Amino acid sequence: MNKNKFNELLKKADLTKKEFSVILGTTAGTVTNWGTSDREIPYWVESWLTLYIEKQKFEKLKKAIKESGACN
């Protein structure tokens, strides 16, 4: 994954690099350096962010269904 794709996925996930680093338990500097000539983006980041984005969609759907009373 290239840096542009990484930034795009972070945006879709509604996460900043700092927020993502906190979730991962690493420093913001580490995440910021990913995609530079010094550091490749880890192979697992794309799938992790994709699953995170999908989870957000399902959480929104679950909330909407619950609020509509369709489950009662």
C-alpha positions as CSV (number, residue, x, y, z in Angstrom):
1,M,0.0,0.0,0.0
2,N,1.3,3.4,-0.8
3,K,1.1,6.6,1.3
4,N,-1.8,8.0,-0.7
5,K,-3.9,4.9,-0.1
6,F,-3.0,4.9,3.6
7,N,-4.1,8.5,4.0
8,E,-7.3,7.8,2.1
9,L,-8.1,4.9,4.3
10,L,-7.4,6.9,7.4
11,K,-9.8,9.6,6.2
12,K,-12.5,7.0,5.5
13,A,-12.0,5.6,9.0
14,D,-12.3,9.2,10.3
15,L,-8.9,8.8,12.1
16,T,-5.9,11.0,12.3
17,K,-2.5,9.5,12.4
18,K,-2.2,10.4,16.0
19,E,-5.5,8.7,16.9
20,F,-4.5,5.6,14.9
21,S,-1.2,5.5,16.7
22,V,-3.0,5.6,20.1
23,I,-5.2,2.7,19.1
24,L,-2.1,0.7,18.0
25,G,-0.2,1.7,21.1
26,T,2.7,3.2,19.2
27,T,4.0,6.8,18.7
28,A,2.5,9.3,16.3
29,G,5.9,9.7,14.8
30,T,6.0,6.0,13.9
31,V,2.7,6.2,12.0
32,T,3.7,9.5,10.4
33,N,6.9,8.0,9.1
34,W,5.1,5.1,7.4
35,G,5.2,5.5,3.6
36,T,8.4,7.5,3.6
37,S,11.6,6.3,2.1
38,D,12.8,5.2,5.5
39,R,9.7,3.2,6.5
40,E,7.3,1.0,4.6
41,I,3.7,0.8,5.7
42,P,3.3,-2.5,7.5
43,Y,1.5,-5.2,5.3
44,W,-1.4,-5.6,7.8
45,V,-2.4,-1.9,8.0
46,E,-4.6,-2.0,4.9
47,S,-6.7,-4.9,6.0
48,W,-6.9,-3.5,9.6
49,L,-8.2,-0.2,8.4
50,T,-10.6,-1.8,5.9
51,L,-12.1,-3.9,8.7
52,Y,-12.3,-0.9,11.0
53,I,-14.2,1.0,8.3
54,E,-16.6,-1.9,7.8
55,K,-17.2,-2.2,11.6
56,Q,-18.1,1.5,11.7
57,K,-20.7,1.0,9.0
58,F,-22.2,-2.0,10.8
59,E,-22.3,0.0,14.1
60,K,-24.1,2.9,12.4
61,L,-26.6,0.4,10.9
62,K,-27.1,-1.4,14.2
63,K,-27.7,2.0,15.9
64,A,-30.2,3.1,13.2
65,I,-32.1,-0.2,13.5
66,K,-32.2,0.0,17.3
67,E,-33.4,3.6,17.2
68,S,-36.2,2.8,14.7
69,G,-37.6,0.1,17.0
70,A,-37.5,-2.5,14.3
71,C,-36.0,-5.0,16.7
72,N,-38.8,-4.7,19.3
